[in-house]
């Protein structure tokens, strides 16, 4: 149960404890976790169908219980939610598909989990999960469950609208589970932009970059022919100047066109919805107020413009951005990356 304490210290808002004996868990584990971490919210995970089970969880120290729509009809779910309320036990109502999400909303579940894992086949579908997260009402607490193995995947859930992520097997497989918690939560994310070659994408991924940027604007000297494939540890970002096209990218970074070039700033979009502001420099110009302007920008900020290994730490400390973005200062020539510069930038930013 030392992991319960370690996870809380690493920044976890709550810790889930498996109590199902078929999977090696028990109420004894829950009691032990409560003993060593008296102030940490604990979620009991199992297959609960009866009120007595909820009472046992409450007495063992649980603050919340997982309830699976897959296993419960609406009447049974209403009864368990009502009894949990009497016990002052929170519930996490889990959905896996669109029909179950609709049921969770109709049941007025205040906390809804969207599981990327199909419990019948144990296959993972992150894309379907993110689509469901995006469809969930914003007046509910929405938790993306399962299939999250990297900062980029956690960020994808965040941008889709998730209020939290529930991560299990990734932590249990990690050599240092608490360090993995800190890794998933840490910001800023790191974007390497202006990628045109597969070998440069590979180096950025190996260095630990979270976002890969592909400039598709016709006037850019760093124009990529297409959005290249990126590993699961990264998100692909298609960068446009005004003229937007359909791509397979996870996100779009869209500038306006001013005086034949890109505008100073851009919008970061997910499925057409603005999720962050890219605070950049004017085209081929400096701006002494750049960091101050970024710091004053509300919401998520991706800081771009003139960044490299030698100045990114100072910029991060000044702005505390959600992400940092570098391109031209990581190059041998436009569109061809200096691998050492890429590695140094990512290391400095992270």
C-alpha positions as CSV (number, residue, x, y, z in Angstrom):
1,X,0.0,0.0,0.0
2,X,3.0,2.3,-0.1
3,X,2.0,3.1,-3.7
4,X,-1.1,4.8,-2.4
5,X,1.0,7.3,-0.5
6,X,3.5,7.6,-3.4
7,X,0.8,8.3,-5.9
8,X,-0.8,11.0,-3.7
9,X,2.6,12.7,-3.2
10,X,3.2,12.6,-6.9
11,X,0.1,14.6,-7.6
12,X,-2.7,12.1,-8.0
13,X,-6.1,13.6,-7.0
14,X,-7.4,10.2,-6.0
15,X,-6.2,6.6,-5.9
16,X,-8.2,3.6,-7.2
17,X,-8.0,0.3,-5.3
18,X,-9.1,-3.0,-6.8
19,X,-11.2,-5.0,-4.4
20,X,-12.3,-7.9,-6.6
21,X,-10.7,-11.2,-5.5
22,X,-10.9,-12.6,-9.1
23,X,-8.2,-10.0,-10.0
24,X,-6.1,-10.2,-6.9
25,X,-7.8,-7.5,-4.9
26,X,-9.7,-7.4,-1.6
27,X,-11.4,-5.2,1.0
28,X,-8.3,-5.8,3.1
29,X,-6.3,-3.8,0.5
30,X,-8.8,-1.0,0.7
31,X,-8.6,-0.9,4.5
32,X,-4.8,-0.9,4.3
33,X,-4.8,2.0,1.8
34,X,-7.1,4.0,4.0
35,X,-4.8,3.4,7.0
36,X,-1.7,4.6,5.3
37,X,-3.3,7.4,3.4
38,X,-6.1,8.8,5.6
39,X,-6.6,12.0,3.6
40,X,-6.4,10.6,0.1
41,X,-9.7,10.0,-1.8
42,X,-10.0,6.3,-2.6
43,X,-12.1,4.8,-5.4
44,X,-13.1,1.2,-5.0
45,X,-12.9,-0.7,-8.2
46,X,-14.8,-4.0,-8.8
47,X,-18.1,-5.4,-10.1
48,X,-20.7,-4.1,-7.6
49,X,-24.4,-5.1,-7.9
50,X,-25.8,-5.0,-4.4
51,X,-26.3,-2.4,-1.7
52,X,-24.5,-4.5,0.8
53,X,-21.4,-4.3,-1.3
54,X,-21.5,-0.5,-1.2
55,X,-21.9,-0.6,2.6
56,X,-18.9,-2.8,2.9
57,X,-16.9,-0.5,0.7
58,X,-17.9,2.5,2.8
59,X,-17.0,0.8,6.1
60,X,-13.6,-0.3,4.6
61,X,-12.8,3.4,3.8
62,X,-13.9,4.0,0.3
63,X,-14.8,7.5,-0.8
64,X,-16.3,6.4,-4.1
65,X,-17.3,3.2,-6.0
66,X,-17.1,2.3,-9.6
67,X,-20.5,1.3,-11.1
68,X,-20.5,-0.3,-14.6
69,X,-23.4,0.4,-16.9
70,X,-22.3,-2.7,-18.8
71,X,-23.4,-4.8,-15.8
72,X,-26.4,-2.9,-14.4
73,X,-29.8,-2.0,-15.9
74,X,-31.2,1.5,-15.2
75,X,-33.3,0.4,-12.3
76,X,-30.4,-1.3,-10.5
77,X,-28.1,1.7,-11.3
78,X,-30.6,4.2,-9.8
79,X,-31.0,2.1,-6.7
80,X,-27.3,1.8,-6.1
81,X,-26.7,5.5,-6.8
82,X,-29.4,6.5,-4.4
83,X,-28.1,4.2,-1.7
84,X,-24.5,5.5,-2.3
85,X,-25.9,9.0,-1.7
86,X,-27.3,7.9,1.6
87,X,-23.9,6.5,2.6
88,X,-22.2,9.7,1.4
89,X,-20.3,7.5,-1.1
90,X,-19.5,9.1,-4.4
91,X,-20.1,7.0,-7.6
92,X,-18.1,6.8,-10.8
93,X,-20.6,5.6,-13.5
94,X,-18.7,4.0,-16.3
95,X,-19.7,4.0,-20.0
96,X,-17.9,2.4,-22.9
97,X,-20.1,3.2,-25.9
98,X,-22.6,5.9,-27.1
99,X,-25.6,4.1,-25.8
100,X,-24.1,3.7,-22.3
101,X,-23.1,7.4,-22.3
102,X,-26.7,8.4,-23.1
103,X,-27.8,6.2,-20.2
104,X,-25.3,7.9,-17.8
105,X,-26.6,11.3,-18.8
106,X,-30.2,10.2,-18.5
107,X,-29.5,8.8,-15.1
108,X,-28.1,12.2,-14.1
109,X,-24.8,10.6,-13.0
110,X,-22.6,13.5,-11.8
111,X,-19.3,11.7,-12.5
112,X,-19.1,9.8,-15.7
113,X,-16.1,7.6,-16.7
114,X,-15.5,6.8,-20.4
115,X,-13.5,3.6,-20.7
116,X,-11.4,3.1,-23.8
117,X,-11.2,-0.6,-23.0
118,X,-14.0,-3.0,-24.1
119,X,-14.4,-5.3,-21.0
120,X,-15.7,-8.1,-23.3
121,X,-12.6,-8.2,-25.5
122,X,-10.1,-6.0,-23.6
123,X,-9.3,-4.1,-26.8
124,X,-8.5,-0.4,-26.6
125,X,-10.0,2.2,-28.8
126,X,-8.7,5.7,-27.8
127,X,-10.3,7.5,-30.8
128,X,-13.8,6.2,-29.8
129,X,-13.1,7.2,-26.2
130,X,-12.1,10.7,-27.1
131,X,-15.2,11.2,-29.3
132,X,-17.4,10.1,-26.4
133,X,-15.6,12.4,-24.0
134,X,-16.2,15.3,-26.3
135,X,-19.9,14.5,-26.5
136,X,-20.4,14.3,-22.7
137,X,-22.2,17.3,-21.1
138,X,-19.9,19.8,-19.6
139,X,-21.9,20.0,-16.5
140,X,-20.7,16.6,-15.5
141,X,-17.2,15.5,-14.2
142,X,-15.9,13.4,-17.1
143,X,-13.0,10.9,-16.6
144,X,-11.1,9.2,-19.4
145,X,-10.3,5.7,-18.3
146,X,-7.7,3.2,-19.7
147,X,-5.4,3.3,-22.6
148,X,-3.3,6.3,-21.4
149,X,0.4,5.6,-21.6
150,X,2.0,9.0,-22.4
151,X,1.7,12.7,-21.7
152,X,0.4,13.2,-25.2
153,X,-2.5,10.8,-24.7
154,X,-3.4,12.4,-21.4
155,X,-3.3,15.8,-23.1
156,X,-5.6,14.4,-25.9
157,X,-8.1,13.4,-23.2
158,X,-7.8,16.9,-21.6
159,X,-8.4,18.6,-24.9
160,X,-11.4,16.5,-25.7
161,X,-13.0,17.7,-22.5
162,X,-11.9,15.2,-19.8
163,X,-11.7,16.6,-16.3
164,X,-9.4,13.8,-15.2
165,X,-7.8,10.5,-16.4
166,X,-7.9,7.2,-14.6
167,X,-4.6,5.3,-15.2
168,X,-3.9,1.8,-14.0
169,X,-1.9,-0.7,-15.9
170,X,0.5,1.9,-17.3
171,X,1.5,2.8,-13.7
172,X,1.7,-0.8,-12.6
173,X,4.1,-1.6,-15.5
174,X,6.3,1.4,-14.9
175,X,9.7,0.9,-13.2
176,X,8.9,3.9,-11.0
177,X,5.1,4.2,-10.8
178,X,5.1,7.5,-8.9
179,X,7.5,9.1,-11.4
180,X,5.1,8.0,-14.1
181,X,2.3,9.9,-12.4
182,X,4.4,13.0,-12.3
183,X,5.3,12.5,-16.0
184,X,1.7,12.2,-17.1
185,X,0.7,15.4,-15.2
186,X,3.7,17.5,-16.0
187,X,3.5,20.5,-18.3
188,X,4.5,22.2,-20.6
189,X,4.0,19.8,-23.4
190,X,6.8,20.0,-26.0
191,X,6.1,20.5,-29.7
192,X,8.7,20.2,-32.5
193,X,7.4,21.9,-35.6
194,X,8.4,22.2,-39.2
195,X,8.9,18.5,-39.6
196,X,9.1,17.2,-43.2
197,X,11.1,13.9,-42.8
198,X,10.3,10.6,-41.1
199,X,13.8,10.5,-39.5
200,X,13.2,13.8,-37.9
201,X,9.9,12.7,-36.5
202,X,11.6,9.6,-35.1
203,X,14.3,11.7,-33.4
204,X,11.7,14.1,-31.9
205,X,9.7,11.1,-30.6
206,X,12.8,9.4,-29.1
207,X,13.8,12.7,-27.4
208,X,10.4,12.8,-25.7
209,X,8.5,15.5,-27.7
210,X,4.7,15.3,-27.2
211,X,3.6,17.1,-30.4
212,X,4.8,16.9,-34.0
213,X,4.0,19.8,-36.2
214,X,3.6,19.6,-40.0
215,X,3.4,22.9,-41.8
216,X,1.0,22.6,-44.8
217,X,0.9,26.3,-45.7
218,X,2.0,26.8,-49.3
219,X,4.2,29.8,-48.6
220,X,6.3,28.2,-45.9
221,X,9.9,27.1,-46.7
222,X,9.2,24.3,-44.2
223,X,6.1,23.0,-46.0
224,X,5.5,19.3,-45.6
225,X,3.9,17.3,-48.4
226,X,1.6,15.7,-45.9
227,X,1.1,14.9,-42.2
228,X,3.5,12.1,-41.5
229,X,2.7,9.1,-39.2
230,X,3.7,9.7,-35.6
231,X,4.0,7.1,-32.8
232,X,1.3,6.7,-30.1
233,X,3.4,8.7,-27.7
234,X,2.8,11.9,-29.8
235,X,0.0,14.0,-31.3
236,X,0.2,15.2,-34.8
237,X,-0.5,18.9,-35.5
238,X,-1.3,20.2,-39.0
239,X,-0.3,23.9,-39.3
240,X,-2.2,26.1,-41.8
241,X,-2.2,29.7,-42.8
242,X,-5.8,30.6,-43.5
243,X,-6.4,27.8,-46.1
244,X,-7.4,24.8,-44.0
245,X,-7.6,21.3,-45.5
246,X,-8.7,17.9,-44.1
247,X,-6.0,15.8,-42.7
248,X,-5.5,12.9,-40.3
249,X,-3.8,15.1,-37.7
250,X,-5.0,15.1,-34.1
251,X,-5.0,19.0,-33.9
252,X,-4.9,21.9,-36.3
253,X,-2.9,25.1,-35.7
254,X,-4.4,27.9,-37.8
255,X,-2.9,31.3,-38.5
256,X,-4.6,34.1,-40.4
257,X,-2.8,35.6,-43.4
258,X,-1.5,39.1,-43.1
259,X,0.6,40.9,-45.7
260,X,1.3,37.7,-47.5
261,X,2.5,35.8,-44.5
262,X,1.1,34.3,-41.3
263,X,-0.4,36.3,-38.5
264,X,1.4,36.7,-35.2
265,X,-0.8,34.3,-33.3
266,X,-2.8,31.2,-34.1
267,X,-5.6,29.1,-32.7
268,X,-5.1,25.5,-31.8
269,X,-8.2,23.5,-32.8
270,X,-9.5,20.1,-32.0
271,X,-12.3,19.1,-34.3
272,X,-12.9,22.7,-35.2
273,X,-13.1,23.8,-31.5
274,X,-10.5,26.2,-30.1
275,X,-8.6,24.5,-27.3
276,X,-5.6,26.7,-26.9
277,X,-4.0,29.9,-28.2
278,X,-0.6,29.9,-29.9
279,X,1.3,33.0,-28.9
280,X,3.9,33.6,-31.5
281,X,6.2,36.3,-32.8
282,X,5.4,38.5,-35.8
283,X,6.7,37.0,-39.1
284,X,10.5,37.3,-39.1
285,X,10.4,40.0,-36.4
286,X,11.3,40.3,-32.7
287,X,8.9,41.5,-30.0
288,X,10.2,42.6,-26.6
289,X,6.7,42.2,-25.1
290,X,6.4,38.6,-26.3
291,X,6.6,36.8,-22.9
292,X,4.6,39.4,-21.2
293,X,1.8,39.1,-23.8
294,X,1.9,35.3,-23.5
295,X,1.6,35.5,-19.7
296,X,-1.4,37.8,-20.0
297,X,-3.2,35.4,-22.4
298,X,-6.1,33.5,-20.8
299,X,-6.7,29.8,-21.1
300,X,-4.2,27.3,-22.5
301,X,-1.1,28.9,-24.1
302,X,1.3,27.3,-26.5
303,X,4.3,29.5,-26.5
304,X,6.1,29.8,-29.9
305,X,8.7,32.0,-31.6
306,X,12.4,31.9,-31.4
307,X,12.6,29.1,-28.8
308,X,15.5,26.7,-28.5
309,X,17.5,24.9,-25.8
310,X,19.3,28.1,-24.7
311,X,16.2,30.1,-23.8
312,X,13.2,27.8,-23.3
313,X,13.7,27.3,-19.6
314,X,13.6,31.1,-19.0
315,X,10.5,31.4,-21.2
316,X,8.8,28.6,-19.3
317,X,9.6,30.2,-15.9
318,X,8.2,33.5,-17.1
319,X,5.0,32.3,-18.8
320,X,4.2,28.9,-17.4
321,X,2.6,27.8,-20.7
322,X,0.6,24.7,-21.4
323,X,3.0,23.9,-24.3
324,X,6.2,25.2,-26.0
325,X,6.8,25.1,-29.7
326,X,10.1,25.4,-31.6
327,X,10.9,25.1,-35.3
328,X,13.4,27.3,-37.1
329,X,16.1,27.3,-34.4
330,X,16.2,23.5,-34.5
331,X,17.2,23.3,-38.1
332,X,20.2,22.7,-40.4
333,X,18.1,24.3,-43.1
334,X,14.4,24.9,-43.5
335,X,12.5,21.6,-43.1
336,X,15.6,19.6,-42.1
337,X,16.2,19.2,-38.4
338,X,19.5,19.3,-36.4
339,X,19.0,16.2,-34.3
340,X,21.3,17.4,-31.5
341,X,19.4,20.7,-31.3
342,X,16.0,18.8,-31.2
343,X,17.3,16.6,-28.4
344,X,18.7,19.5,-26.5
345,X,15.5,21.6,-26.8
346,X,13.2,18.7,-25.6
347,X,15.5,18.0,-22.7
348,X,15.6,21.6,-21.7
349,X,11.8,22.1,-22.0
350,X,11.0,18.9,-20.0
